[in-house]
């Protein structure tokens, strides 16, 4: 005789897209049983084993998917750069703005001037929009502090967001984002400082889950990033990279050499870059919001990424300058309309592949027994609608670790 299962919560009355192996893997008339915040049973409701439960939830229709994962954001920053948006529309390039002291440097100045409380208030407002759009896990980068004091401030604020909202927050130290004003013309000296003082202190603080770098002509060279990566990995921190956004610069192959969790942007990546990523297991994180906002014309080579079976994640890149985006679902649509994704690929990019980009694929990103019970019930007739609608309130019920998690 089968032993009776006692669920903390049981969820019925929906169809399911599990997103295992990056595919819908649909289950009609499904049920999910949860114990201790994890999925204990999943399948068709008429196949449920003998059970009892503390709470039974009838979702009364709709589709359930894994909670969305935004695996690349810069949510914590001071001020905004709406003026630069106007400049770009008037023909000034991103590179020209940066050379004039705008761009990242402007956000660094504003972020340093704001208190922890001010940064928390503004980043919470931005996070709330993402959560209402179905996000249950978010990565937040530093990189607008560029000194030990202010990088730690940003990371503390990012971590504290999880104290106020039902969300998992992964924090990434992006100290190699740009040169601060006090190190202008001294990139090597700044990397020396980061490696000798900043990264060891941040690693000791426990405030960073990974380390990221911007490898580009307006930022840091592959040689400088390699020193940074060596230091990070020596401290036990996995690495990520912003690369091949504005030019083919060699950062992606470097990232693959160090088995980076992800390489992000990638508009100018080559087939050799893709082959290296395929060998290393590095995830390609594509950011259509930045592509759209900067009015780029060089598309990332999606077909080649498919050919080499490189997982493709999608993220908002939410930031004040080049991707003022607060909807991951909108990025799913843009991945389809601008980059040629299918809706199934877009949903995989915002769930299981995004989880892999954060090193969380064993616990997050798809729905199966043993994984965290983070899922969304959507008011749609098919999962493809999540990439079809531009905006709108599609979220019916938000579940975090097996419990209803409202966002005010």
Number of C-alpha atoms within 10 A of each C-alpha: 3 6 8 10 16 16 21 19 20 24 19 18 19 22 26 27 22 24 24 17 11 20 15 20 11 19 18 14 16 22 24 26 26 25 20 13 18 21 23 21 19 21 19 17 18 9 10 15 12 10 12 14 14 9 11 14 14 11 17 12 17 21 26 30 24 30 29 31 34 32 29 28 22 23 28 29 26 24 16 15 18 12 10 20 17 11 13 16 12 9 9 13 14 19 13 13 17 16 12 10 11 19 20 21 22 20 22 24 19 15 26 21 15 15 15 16 10 15 22 22 14 15 20 21 11 19 22 15 16 24 28 18 23 28 28 29 26 27 25 28 30 30 28 28 28 28 20 16 12 21 23 21 20 29 26 18 25 29 17 14 20 16 11 8 18 21 21 18 21 23 27 28 30 27 28 27 24 27 21 21 13 10 13 11 11 13 18 15 12 22 21 15 14 21 20 13 13 20 22 15 15 18 18 10 12 10 21 25 19 24 26 29 30 25 30 22 14 15 15 21 18 21 14 18 23 19 15 24 25 15 17 21 14 11 14 12 20 22 27 29 27 21 27 25 24 19 15 17 18 19 28 32 23 23 29 26 15 18 19 25 26 30 27 28 24 27 23 20 23 18 13 11 21 25 18 21 29 19 13 18 18 26 27 28 27 27 27 30 27 21 22 15 16 17 12 13 9 13 18 23 16 18 12 14 19 12 11 15 14 22 24 27 31 33 31 28 30 26 24 23 21 22 20 21 23 23 24 26 28 22 27 33 26 23 26 19 15 15 18 15 20 16 21 19 25 26 31 30 33 28 32 31 32 33 26 24 30 27 17 14 16 13 19 28 32 30 27 21 17 16 19 25 28 30 27 25 24 25 19 17 12 15 22 17 16 23 25 16 15 15 13 8 12 18 19 17 17 25 19 21 20 23 18 15 17 13 11 7
